[in-house]
Amino acid sequence: MERFDLSGLKVSLVYPPYGAIKNEPGIRAVKENYGVFPSLSLLYVAGCLEQHGVQVQYIDINAENLSLEETVQRLRAFGPDFIGYTITTYLFYQSLSWIKAIKEEVEVPTIVGGVHMGMYPKESLSHSCLDYGVTGEAEMSLPHLLDSLSRGRPPEGIKGVVYRNERGEVVYNGDAPLLQDVSEAAWPARHLQDNSLYYSFISKYKNFSCLMTSRGCPYRCIFCEQGGLQFRPRSPNDVVDEIELGLKEFGIREYDFFDSAFTIQKPRVIEICKEINRRKLDVIWAARTRVDCISNEMLQWMAKAGCVRIYYGLESGNREVLRTLLKAADLEQGRATVKATRDAGIDVFGYFMVGNPGEDRATVRQTIRYALSMDLDYAQFSKVTPMPGTQLYDMYLKEFGEDYWREYILDEDYDSYIPRPKCSLSEEEIQELVQLAYVRFYYRPLFAARSLARVKSVGEFKRSVSTAWQMLIQKPEGQYQEMDLS
């Protein structure tokens, strides 16, 4: 990576809060109680900027429960030259409401990034409160952009940058190349946040954080934006060095590995586990992966190294639906992998989806029965949402003939539920079936007893009871909710 001297430049990175809205995968009761997670993408950006000499301020409005006034006070005290945000497609207007409000009080240029910007770069900059956009991986374009702007030059020709030219026209310079050696990337700048604020609803320790050991995924599940993106793993030593620093400097004893599929390269996973053991690091962690990327030897090493939970994308209990999703594993392999994981002493969290192509009420009930038939510790049932950049969205475009998300970004009032391609279920039916799945899974007497036995704190108990109650009483989501900035 090219190095720039950006010393003297000050950048504030702001992570706005978010709430339940239309067209998101989860139901409100689960989202509101799932936990508070750090913005790993913004922390990576912070680390990258510090490598180039930038003075960085990081504000997590969500985790700190800050008001607009409190946020503005911090920004004014710091005096940034730029304010940066990450933005997602379905939360676009929730983030934009904060960006607008902040810009009215702190008049400095805004820079936005995230996967979304690569999908709709020009459409996003149709909103005047956004000055610059960065697409792809920030390490490859953001330092170039800041170097150009700090010298008073327009960012002409810089790949991965979106901006307005002198005539007010939005210009997109095209994609920047991917960072090939991801072990060269700066680690997330966790020293800029209060790590004790973060938790998931099933985390065991305070000072919880997230971690990426790789980027990209070679698989092509039709619902995932990462599908087919070049897989680039970090070296085992680089991963464990980051874990060790987090433990010794910030007291972080629990991590959630956010890789799309952590166990793609089994020898690398085993080396990471061996290195954690060699250094005697007292940490626990969870990882996400596929049921067809597992071996018994690797599970044993993961358990020895502190892995307490694996999240598997089981998705559906119907074979035809799995084939449509381009999931290589079958139902029996899912059962076998869940059993092997449990036998290794590792908890299992199953991900399932409702509203897939070819789905009807019968296939959803098959999925519910499939989830109940396995010894899962936890399950998440999500509504299928066709997101830009996926094969599922290509199917949507072909069937319905409109670019829903493009129109949504251009027009705030364009706010209807997006239909699912080749799915006969209505939005109301899907939401009711998701709620049914949660109730059937979590309200089993034996499951409830086992869950209560695991509770370690009053706070965890309150979250569990609150979530369970809301699952029963909440009706399907209504209209888009405006964010409260007070």
Secondary structure, 3 states (H helix, E strand, C coil): CCCCCCCCCEEEEEECCCCCCCCCCCCHHHHCCCEECCCHHHHHHHHHHHHCCCEEEEEEHHHHCCCHHHHHHHHHHHCCCEEEEECCCCCHHHHHHHHHHHHHHCCCCEEEECHHHHHCHHHHCCCCCCCEEECCCHHHCHHHHHHHHHCCCCCCCCCCEEEECCCCCEEECCCCCCCCCHHHCCCCCHHHCCHHHCEECCCCCCCEEEECCEECECCCCCCCCCECCCCEECCHHHHHHHHHHHHHHHCCCEEEECCCCCCCCHHHHHHHHHHHHHCCCCCEEEEEECCCCCCHHHHHHHHHCCEEEEEEEEECCCHHHHHHCCCCCCHHHHHHHHHHHHHCCCEEEEEEEECCCCCCHHHHHHHHHHHHHCCCCEEEEEECCCCCCCHHHHHHHHHHCCCHHHHHHHCCCCCCCCCCCCCCCCHHHHHHHHHHHHHHHHCCHHHHHHHHHHCCCHHHHHHHHHHHHHHHHCCCCCCCCCCCCC
